[in-house]
Amino acid sequence: MQSGINYSEKIPNNVNLSEDKTLQRALEHWQPNYLNWWNDMGPESAMQDDVYLRTAVSVEPSGWAQFDHVKMPDYRWGIFMNPRDEARQINFGENKGDAAWQDVPGEHRANLRRIIVTQGDTEPASVEQQRHLGLTAPSMYDLRNLFQINVEEGRHLWAMVYLLHKHFGRDGREEADALLQRNSGDADNPRILGAFNEKTPDWLAFFMFTYFTDRDGKFQLCALAESAFDPLARTTKFMLTEEAHHMFVGESGIARVLSRTAAVMNELKTEDAAKIRAAGAIDLETIQRYLNFHFSVTIDLFGADESSNAAIFYNSGLKGRFEETKRDDDHRLQGQTYAVLSVVDGKLVDRHVPMLNGLNEVLRDDYIKDSIGGVGRWNKVLEKAGIAFRLSAPHKAFNRKIGALAGVKISPEGRLVSEVEWAVNEKNWLPTAEDRGFVSSLMGRVVEPGKFAGWIAPPTMGINRQPVDFDYVRFN
């Protein structure tokens, strides 16, 4: 397994694809369907533009990307895996200590296929959700970052499709085809997970999505990178290298929105949301409501708080915990418990369940801790500007649609409320149609090099040591 990537092949790869002619032909048959999907459902009105994109040239951690202007349909999507460790063992579950699997054990075939399909389905979904955003980009810098994320989500789809084709026969080929047939928000054939059928109508939503929902991707990929199925583990480890940029776009994007809003508040010497909006900035209360929505929708992606599937996936070695090998326990978890939330006598209380059944909640709690760290960094932007307002992540029981807390009315602070109190306060807690309409009204396209929309501050530095006013996109 070489670490460099062969770009002379029709499908760039570092998995010696040319040695398996049947597999190569199958993937070359899938490729035109992928390109048709990309042209139909990828970034709108942008296929002829030359975009300053990074492309993987090696899977080594040091300097694995090269930058150049390229048309997105010509992007060199391919199949890249981290090098194989011949001595790798299974690190958890009932097979702990055995050699990692290079092929799919028959008894785990259905569950592994389901895991790979669900992960694969999220990748094209986010491209579909974001396809209109280029038409309202706040700068050329941001437009390029959107397109970089889009092409990498496309490559992450290729990563899962390769596993399906190579290891799952006809079933895998059919699943790979279906990944191009479902569409985000489609009434008849939607994407598998709810958050990936939500609209991403504006750039504030996009930045929240890339901060919160791509962070879910990080945690899911980290759990899969522990898998006993070695090809999945090696694939997801490389995907994580690219995922980091997506979260950077979200975190830095919100920080820049906050920076601009704080500057307007200081210029006008006001905290009045109406005056801030009138000046063309996004008020902090609206940002908080967007945060509440995206955070709550994303933590539902971790699934039910108590799950027999989670126990099966862990016991079988299919999916571990975040940073499994750094945890100081027996990595079998028999007899251990974990606290999940329930409503008892009108109060939120901890209920202890077998840890194996609570592993979705373990991953959710790890995610929440990581997410809150970024919210704290956003607050430093406000603190530095002398603004007293502080953003906060809502309670994990707020606005839940999955698990024991589904439909329970909980305030962002974690207080159980009546249907009446929820109805009165929902407009203060979640984005309203008016909020979304106002944010949408700011979304005018700004693509002159070095210019930025009035609701967002410029970044502190450009991409790949280029200046901020570099021509990141050359329009044709």
N, C-alpha and C positions, 0 to 999 in steps of 0.2 A: 504493500500500500504506500504509494508515494505521497508526499505532502504537497508537492507542486501540482498544478492543475493543467491538464492537456487541452489547450485551446485550438488545436488543429482538428479536433473531432467535431462532428456535426452537433453533438451534445457535449459541451465541455465537462470533464469529469476527472476525478482522481481515484476512480474505483475500477480501473481497467475494463471499462465497458466493452471495448473492442474484442475482448476475449470471450464474451458471451453473446454470440451473434443473434440468438433468438430474443434475448432481452433487449439488445440494442435495436433490433427491428421493431419490437413492441413499443419501445419508448419513442423511436423515430416516427411511429404511426400516431402516437399521442401528441407529439410536438405541434403539428399543424392545428390540432384542436385547441391546444393551449394558446397558440398565437391568435387564433380566431377569437377565443374568449378575451384575450388581452385587448385586442383591437375593438371589440364590442363593449367590454365592461371596464377596461382600464381607464387611465386619466383622459378626460374628455378634451378634445381639440388640442392635443399636445403631441401626437405621434410623429410629427415631422420636425419637432424642435430638437436642437442639439443641447443635451443636458450634461452638466459637469458631474458625472457619476463615478462612484468608486466600484471597482470590480475585484473580486477575490482572485489572486494569482497563486496563493498558497494557503494552506490551513495552519501554517506555523503562527504562533501568537505574535511574533515580531514582523511588522511590515507586510501584512498579508493582502493589502489592497493597493490598487493603482487607480489614479484619477485621470479621466479624460472626458472630452465632450463626445456624446454618443446619442443617437436617436433611440428612444426606449424600445421600439420593436426589434432593434438590432442588439439590444443588451445580451451579453453572453450568459444567459441562464444555464445552470448546470447542476451537477450532482457532486457534492463535496463532503467528505467525511474526515474527521480526525484520524490520525494513524492508529492502527490496531496495537494494543498492548497484549502480547501473547500470554502474559502471566495473569491477566485480569481475572478476578474472581467475583462471584456474586456476594454482595456485601450485606444482604438483609433477607429476612423471610426464611421459609423452611428449607431453602436450598443454599443458605449462607455457607460460604467456604467452597462450594463447587466452582468449576470453571464456568466463566460466562458463556452463554449460548451464542453460537455463530448462525444457527438455523432456528426456526420456530418450532418448539416442541408441540406436538399435535394437540395435547390437552389444553394448551394456552392459545391456540390459533385464533379462536373467535374473539377472545378478550383483547389480544394484541392488535388484531385488525381494527377492532372498535376504537381502541386508544389512538391508533395512528390516523384513522379516518377523522375522528373528532378533532385532533390537532390539525390535520391537513385542511379541514373545512374552514377553520378560522382564518387561514392565510388569504385565500382569494376573497373571502367575505370582507375583510377590512379594505382591500383594494376597491371593491364595489361600493362600500360605504363612503369612500373618500373620492370617488371618481369626478365629482363636480367641483371639488375644492380649488383646483387650479384656476378656475374662472374668477375666483375672488381672493387670490393670494395677496397678503399685505406687503410682500416684497419679493424680489427675484431670489433672494437668499432663502426665504421661506418656501417659495415655489420649488426650488431645487431640493430642499430637504423633504418635502412631500413626495417628490418623484423618486428620491433615493429610497424612502421607506416603501413605496409602492413596488419598485423592482425587487427589493429584498423580500417582501412578502411573497412575490411571485416565485422567487427562488426557494423560499421555504416550502411552498407548495410542491415544487419539483422534488425537494428532499423527501417528503412523505410519499409522493407518487412512485419514486424509485423503490422505496421499501415495499410498497404494495405490489408493484410489478415483479420484483425479484423474489419475494418470499411468500406470496399468497396466491399465485397461479391465476386461474380465471376469475375467482372471487376478487382478487386484488385489482385485476384489470377493469372489472366492472365498477368497483369502488372508485378507481382513479377517474373513470369516465364521469361518474356521478358527481365528483368534486367540481366539474365544470358545468354541470347541469343545474345544480342548486344555485339560487341567487339571493343575496341579502334582501330581506323584506318581501320576497315574492310570496304572494298569498297562497299559491298552490305548491311551491317547492322551495321553502325557505332554508336558510342555513340552520345547522343543528342547534347551536346555542343562542339563547335569547339576545344577549348583548350584541351579537353580530347581525341581528336583524333591525337594530335601532338605526335611525338616520344619524349621519354626522353632517348637520346642515351648515355649520359655520366653523370658523377657525378657533374660536374659544372651545367649542366641543371637540375639535380635532386635537388641540393641545391637551385637553383633559383625557381624551381617549388614549393618546400616545403615552401620557404619564401613567394613568391608572390601568387601562386595559392591556396595553403592551407589557405592563409590569406583571399582570396575571400571566401573560405569555412567558415571562422570565421564570416565574415560579413553577409553572407547569413543565417548561423545558428542563429546568433544574431537576425536578422530580423524575422526569423521563431519562435524564442523563445518568441516573443511577441504575437504570434498568439492567436486568440480567441478560436481556436480548442486546448483545453487543452492538450490532449495526444501528439500532435505535439510539443507544447511548452515545455512540461516536457521532452520529448525525446531529443530535440535539446539542451536543457540546459546541459544535461549530456554529450552529444557528444562534447560540447565545452571544457569540462575538458580534453578530450583526444586530441582535435585539437591543444591545446597549445604546446604539445610536438612536433608536426609536424613542427610548425613554428620555434620552438627553433632549431630543426635540420637544417633547412634552414639558419636561421640567423647566428648560430654559425659555420655552415659549410663554408659559404662565408667568415666570419671573419677569419677562420683558413687558407683558401686559400690566402686571402690578407696578412695575417701575414707571410706566407711562401714566397710569392712573394716579399714582402718588405724586408725580410731577404736576399734573393738572390740579389735584387737590391743594397742593402747596401754592401753585400760582394763583388760584382763586380764593385760597384761604377758606375752604369750605369742606364739609363732610356730607353736604346735601346731595343725595343720589341724582335728583332731577337736574341740578346745576352741573354735576359732573357729566351726565349724559348729554346735556345741551352743549357741552364743550367737546363732544366727540370722543369721550373716553368711556370705559366700561366701569360702572360703579362696583365697589367691593362687595356689596350685598348680592349683586347678580353673580359675581364670580363665586361667592360662597354657595349659592344655590346650584350653579353648574357643578361645583365640586361635590356637593351632597348627592346629586343625581348620578354622576359617573362613578363615584366611589361605591354607592349602594348597588348599582347595576353590575359592577365588576365583581364585588365579593360574592354575588350569587353564582358567578361562573365556577366557583370551587365546589358547588354541588351541595347536596343535603348534608346537614351537620352530623348525621348518623347514617352510615352507608355500609351495607354488606359488600358492595362492589369494591369500596376502598380497602376493606379487609382482604378480599380475595386478591386484588391487584398487588397488595404488599406481601402477603403470605407467599404468593406465587413468584415474587421477584420481578413483577412487570413494571412497577412504579414505586419508587422510594419516596423518602421525605426530602425536603430542601436540605442540602448539605448533610446528607445521611451519614457519610463516613466521619464527620466531625462531631457526631453526637455520642455522648458517653452513656450508652446503655447496651443491652444485649442484641439489639437490631432484630429481635423476634417479637417482642412486645406482648407476649402471652401473659395474662394476668394483670397487665397495667391498665390504668384508666386515664381518661381525659375529660375535662369539664366542657360541657356544651350548655347553651342557654335554653331555658324553657320558661313559659309563663305558668305560674302556679298561684292561685288565689289572687289574681290581679297584679302579680309582681314578677319581675324578671329574676330568675334564680339559676344558679349553677346546678347542673345535673351531671353526675359522673357516669360515663359510659365506657365500655371496653375501648382502650386506645386504638386497637385495630379498626374498630368501627367508627372512630372519631378522627381518622386521619385527614379527611377533607377539612375538618375544623383546625387541625394542627397546621396544615398548609395555609389556610385562610388567616390564622393568627400570625404566622410568620410574614405573610404578605402585608397585613395591616401594620405591623411594626415597621416594615420597610417603607410603606407608603407614607406613614406619619412623619418619617424622617424628612421627606421632601417637602411636606407641608410646613415643617419647621424652618426649612431653608427659604421657602417663599416668605414666611413671616419676617425673616431677617431683612428682606428687601424693604418691607414696610417700616420695620424698626429703624433701619438706616436712614430712611426718608423722614423720620420723625412722625409717622402716622401711628395712631394708637390702636387702630383696628387690627384684629388677628383672625386669620383663617383657622378653621379646625376641621378635622375629619369627623363625620358624624359617628354616632354609636353604631356598632356592627349589627344591631337589631333593626336599625332604621330602614324603612322602605324595602323590606325584603320580599321576594317573590318565590323563594325556593326554601324547602326545609321546614323545620318546626316553627320558624318565625314568619313564614309566608302569610302575608295579609294582616299580621298583628300591627296595631297602630302604636308606634313608638316615636317619640320626639327625637331630634338629632342629639339631644343630651342623654337619651336613654331612658326616658320616662314614659311609662305606659299611659296612653291618652285615649279618650273616648272618640267615637266616630265623629261626634259634633266638633270636638276640639281639633281633630285632624282636619276636618273640612274647613274650619276657620283659619287654620295656620298653614295649610299646604302651600299657599301662595308665598309664604315667607320662607319655606323650607326647600321647595323644589322650583325649577325654572317654570315660569308661566309662559303662555303664548305671547304675552306682551314683552317679556324678557327676551324670548327668542326672536321676536320681531324686531326689537331694538338692536340686538346684536347683529342680526341679519342686515339691518339698514346701514351698518358701518362697513359691510363687506364689499368695498369697492376695490377693483384690481389695481395694484400698484406694482409695476414690473420694470420701471426705469432703474438701472443700476445705482445702488446707493440710496434709493428713496424708500421710505417706509410709510405705511398707513398711520393716520393720526392716533390710533388706539393702541399702538405697540411701539416699544422702544427698539432701537437697533441692537444687534448682538454686540458683545464686547470684542469679538474677533470673528474672522471669516472661516471658511472651510479649507482644510489642508494648507494652512498658512497663507491662503489667498486673502487679499483685502476684502473688506465688507462690500465695496462697490465693484467687485469683480463681475464679469458677465457670466454668471452661473448658468443661465439659460440663453441660448441664441435662437431667436424665433425665426422660423422659416415660413 
